[in-house]
């Protein structure tokens, strides 16, 4: 009787060993997948940290109101918000605001050019028109139906 029990016991042990080896292989694969994902997350964290540092460095070195587009310097005009004064504007735009504010009536583009001592030729006046429109679009000036500009206050 003891001999009949041995093959059954040996068979059970062998079967259990096979189950455990299969489970160990699956767990080993899962562990490797988890390690791979952890490595990917570590790399992603490094990249995110570098990008944040670069962005922080760029915002520190970029003077207020200036920026770059396609490698060229451009002036940035912020949207006007409550309790924001004209000092946040680039110097050129502050001078434009001063001309419009000092005028008794709404001003035309060529008037602003003249007050600032600029040429009134089309290329210059169109550049000024763009600046005035930008100020109007961002809430600093008001553009009237006749194309003239006035302060919003």
C-alpha positions as YAML, in Angstrom:
chain: A
units: angstrom
residues:
- id: 1
  name: UNK
  ca: [0.00, 0.00, 0.00]
- id: 2
  name: UNK
  ca: [2.86, 2.37, 0.73]
- id: 3
  name: UNK
  ca: [4.19, 1.80, -2.78]
- id: 4
  name: UNK
  ca: [0.84, 2.84, -4.35]
- id: 5
  name: UNK
  ca: [0.83, 6.06, -2.34]
- id: 6
  name: UNK
  ca: [4.35, 7.00, -3.47]
- id: 7
  name: UNK
  ca: [3.51, 7.42, -7.17]
- id: 8
  name: UNK
  ca: [0.46, 9.51, -6.29]
- id: 9
  name: UNK
  ca: [2.50, 11.67, -3.93]
- id: 10
  name: UNK
  ca: [5.33, 11.96, -6.43]
- id: 11
  name: UNK
  ca: [2.81, 12.86, -9.18]
- id: 12
  name: UNK
  ca: [1.17, 15.50, -6.97]
- id: 13
  name: UNK
  ca: [4.53, 17.03, -6.11]
- id: 14
  name: UNK
  ca: [5.57, 17.08, -9.77]
- id: 15
  name: UNK
  ca: [2.27, 18.66, -10.82]
- id: 16
  name: UNK
  ca: [2.50, 21.27, -8.06]
- id: 17
  name: UNK
  ca: [6.11, 22.04, -9.00]
- id: 18
  name: UNK
  ca: [5.01, 22.60, -12.64]
- id: 19
  name: UNK
  ca: [2.20, 24.95, -11.51]
- id: 20
  name: UNK
  ca: [4.55, 26.95, -9.32]
- id: 21
  name: UNK
  ca: [7.21, 27.17, -12.04]
- id: 22
  name: UNK
  ca: [4.58, 28.44, -14.49]
- id: 23
  name: UNK
  ca: [3.34, 30.96, -11.92]
- id: 24
  name: UNK
  ca: [6.94, 32.03, -11.20]
- id: 25
  name: UNK
  ca: [7.53, 32.56, -14.94]
- id: 26
  name: UNK
  ca: [4.36, 34.69, -15.24]
- id: 27
  name: UNK
  ca: [5.33, 36.72, -12.16]
- id: 28
  name: UNK
  ca: [8.83, 37.17, -13.55]
- id: 29
  name: UNK
  ca: [7.35, 38.53, -16.80]
- id: 30
  name: UNK
  ca: [5.04, 40.86, -14.86]
- id: 31
  name: UNK
  ca: [7.96, 42.05, -12.74]
- id: 32
  name: UNK
  ca: [9.98, 42.82, -15.87]
- id: 33
  name: UNK
  ca: [7.03, 44.74, -17.36]
- id: 34
  name: UNK
  ca: [6.71, 46.77, -14.15]
- id: 35
  name: UNK
  ca: [10.45, 47.50, -14.12]
- id: 36
  name: UNK
  ca: [10.30, 48.58, -17.78]
- id: 37
  name: UNK
  ca: [7.40, 50.93, -17.04]
- id: 38
  name: UNK
  ca: [9.20, 52.35, -13.99]
- id: 39
  name: UNK
  ca: [12.23, 53.04, -16.19]
- id: 40
  name: UNK
  ca: [10.02, 54.79, -18.76]
- id: 41
  name: UNK
  ca: [8.48, 56.93, -16.01]
- id: 42
  name: UNK
  ca: [11.93, 57.85, -14.72]
- id: 43
  name: UNK
  ca: [12.93, 59.00, -18.20]
- id: 44
  name: UNK
  ca: [9.65, 60.91, -18.59]
- id: 45
  name: UNK
  ca: [10.23, 62.65, -15.25]
- id: 46
  name: UNK
  ca: [13.74, 63.68, -16.35]
- id: 47
  name: UNK
  ca: [12.44, 65.06, -19.63]
- id: 48
  name: UNK
  ca: [9.60, 66.94, -17.90]
- id: 49
  name: UNK
  ca: [12.03, 68.40, -15.35]
- id: 50
  name: UNK
  ca: [14.40, 69.56, -18.11]
- id: 51
  name: UNK
  ca: [11.57, 71.13, -20.08]
- id: 52
  name: UNK
  ca: [10.30, 72.91, -16.96]
- id: 53
  name: UNK
  ca: [13.81, 74.20, -16.21]
- id: 54
  name: UNK
  ca: [14.19, 75.45, -19.79]
- id: 55
  name: UNK
  ca: [10.80, 77.15, -19.70]
- id: 56
  name: UNK
  ca: [11.62, 78.74, -16.34]
- id: 57
  name: UNK
  ca: [15.00, 79.94, -17.65]
- id: 58
  name: UNK
  ca: [13.37, 81.38, -20.78]
- id: 59
  name: UNK
  ca: [10.75, 83.29, -18.81]
- id: 60
  name: UNK
  ca: [13.45, 84.70, -16.51]
- id: 61
  name: UNK
  ca: [15.65, 85.85, -19.40]
- id: 62
  name: UNK
  ca: [12.85, 87.19, -21.61]
- id: 63
  name: UNK
  ca: [12.21, 90.83, -20.71]
- id: 64
  name: UNK
  ca: [8.60, 91.81, -20.11]
- id: 65
  name: UNK
  ca: [6.79, 92.46, -23.35]
- id: 66
  name: UNK
  ca: [9.42, 90.83, -25.55]
- id: 67
  name: UNK
  ca: [9.55, 87.40, -27.08]
- id: 68
  name: UNK
  ca: [10.67, 85.48, -30.11]
- id: 69
  name: UNK
  ca: [8.79, 84.00, -33.01]
- id: 70
  name: UNK
  ca: [10.72, 81.99, -35.61]
- id: 71
  name: UNK
  ca: [13.95, 83.30, -34.11]
- id: 72
  name: UNK
  ca: [12.97, 86.96, -34.55]
- id: 73
  name: UNK
  ca: [12.33, 89.36, -31.68]
- id: 74
  name: UNK
  ca: [8.71, 90.47, -31.39]
- id: 75
  name: UNK
  ca: [6.87, 92.67, -28.91]
- id: 76
  name: UNK
  ca: [4.10, 91.11, -26.92]
- id: 77
  name: UNK
  ca: [1.08, 93.15, -25.96]
- id: 78
  name: UNK
  ca: [-0.80, 91.57, -23.06]
- id: 79
  name: UNK
  ca: [-4.56, 91.53, -22.76]
- id: 80
  name: UNK
  ca: [-5.67, 94.45, -20.61]
- id: 81
  name: UNK
  ca: [-6.92, 93.42, -17.20]
- id: 82
  name: UNK
  ca: [-8.35, 95.30, -14.27]
- id: 83
  name: UNK
  ca: [-5.84, 97.31, -12.26]
- id: 84
  name: UNK
  ca: [-3.24, 96.94, -15.02]
- id: 85
  name: UNK
  ca: [-1.51, 100.11, -16.12]
- id: 86
  name: UNK
  ca: [0.35, 100.89, -19.31]
- id: 87
  name: UNK
  ca: [3.75, 100.15, -17.78]
- id: 88
  name: UNK
  ca: [3.27, 96.49, -18.73]
- id: 89
  name: UNK
  ca: [3.30, 97.54, -22.38]
- id: 90
  name: UNK
  ca: [6.50, 97.78, -24.43]
- id: 91
  name: UNK
  ca: [7.88, 101.31, -24.68]
- id: 92
  name: UNK
  ca: [6.70, 101.86, -28.28]
- id: 93
  name: UNK
  ca: [3.15, 101.00, -27.29]
- id: 94
  name: UNK
  ca: [3.32, 103.26, -24.23]
- id: 95
  name: UNK
  ca: [4.20, 106.19, -26.51]
- id: 96
  name: UNK
  ca: [1.27, 105.34, -28.78]
- id: 97
  name: UNK
  ca: [-1.07, 105.21, -25.77]
- id: 98
  name: UNK
  ca: [0.25, 108.61, -24.64]
- id: 99
  name: UNK
  ca: [-0.51, 110.18, -28.05]
- id: 100
  name: UNK
  ca: [-4.05, 108.78, -28.11]
- id: 101
  name: UNK
  ca: [-4.70, 109.80, -24.48]
- id: 102
  name: UNK
  ca: [-3.50, 113.39, -25.04]
- id: 103
  name: UNK
  ca: [-5.69, 113.90, -28.11]
- id: 104
  name: UNK
  ca: [-8.91, 115.85, -27.62]
- id: 105
  name: UNK
  ca: [-10.76, 113.72, -30.15]
- id: 106
  name: UNK
  ca: [-10.35, 110.21, -31.56]
- id: 107
  name: UNK
  ca: [-7.21, 109.95, -33.69]
- id: 108
  name: UNK
  ca: [-6.42, 108.62, -37.13]
- id: 109
  name: UNK
  ca: [-3.40, 106.44, -37.84]
- id: 110
  name: UNK
  ca: [-1.55, 109.22, -39.70]
- id: 111
  name: UNK
  ca: [-2.07, 111.59, -36.76]
- id: 112
  name: UNK
  ca: [-0.34, 109.13, -34.44]
- id: 113
  name: UNK
  ca: [2.51, 108.72, -36.96]
- id: 114
  name: UNK
  ca: [2.89, 112.51, -37.13]
- id: 115
  name: UNK
  ca: [2.86, 112.96, -33.36]
- id: 116
  name: UNK
  ca: [5.57, 110.32, -33.00]
- id: 117
  name: UNK
  ca: [7.69, 111.89, -35.74]
- id: 118
  name: UNK
  ca: [7.29, 108.93, -38.05]
- id: 119
  name: UNK
  ca: [6.94, 108.97, -41.82]
- id: 120
  name: UNK
  ca: [3.34, 108.87, -43.05]
- id: 121
  name: UNK
  ca: [4.21, 106.73, -46.06]
- id: 122
  name: UNK
  ca: [1.96, 103.65, -46.47]
- id: 123
  name: UNK
  ca: [4.49, 101.12, -45.18]
- id: 124
  name: UNK
  ca: [4.96, 103.07, -41.92]
- id: 125
  name: UNK
  ca: [1.31, 103.96, -41.47]
- id: 126
  name: UNK
  ca: [0.24, 100.34, -42.02]
- id: 127
  name: UNK
  ca: [2.72, 99.21, -39.37]
- id: 128
  name: UNK
  ca: [1.22, 101.81, -37.01]
- id: 129
  name: UNK
  ca: [-2.31, 100.68, -37.93]
- id: 130
  name: UNK
  ca: [-1.31, 97.13, -36.93]
- id: 131
  name: UNK
  ca: [-0.08, 98.36, -33.56]
- id: 132
  name: UNK
  ca: [-3.21, 100.41, -32.94]
- id: 133
  name: UNK
  ca: [-5.42, 97.48, -33.94]
- id: 134
  name: UNK
  ca: [-3.45, 95.20, -31.63]
- id: 135
  name: UNK
  ca: [-3.96, 97.62, -28.74]
- id: 136
  name: UNK
  ca: [-7.67, 97.78, -29.55]
- id: 137
  name: UNK
  ca: [-7.98, 94.01, -29.85]
- id: 138
  name: UNK
  ca: [-6.31, 93.53, -26.46]
- id: 139
  name: UNK
  ca: [-8.55, 96.09, -24.72]
- id: 140
  name: UNK
  ca: [-6.14, 99.03, -24.41]
- id: 141
  name: UNK
  ca: [-7.82, 101.24, -27.03]
- id: 142
  name: UNK
  ca: [-11.21, 101.43, -28.67]
- id: 143
  name: UNK
  ca: [-11.53, 101.42, -32.45]
- id: 144
  name: UNK
  ca: [-14.48, 103.40, -33.73]
- id: 145
  name: UNK
  ca: [-16.55, 102.55, -36.80]
- id: 146
  name: UNK
  ca: [-14.82, 105.29, -38.81]
- id: 147
  name: UNK
  ca: [-11.41, 103.67, -38.16]
- id: 148
  name: UNK
  ca: [-10.27, 106.21, -35.57]
- id: 149
  name: UNK
  ca: [-8.92, 105.23, -32.18]
- id: 150
  name: UNK
  ca: [-9.63, 106.49, -28.69]
- id: 151
  name: UNK
  ca: [-8.87, 105.43, -25.15]
- id: 152
  name: UNK
  ca: [-11.24, 102.97, -23.55]
- id: 153
  name: UNK
  ca: [-11.83, 105.15, -20.50]
...
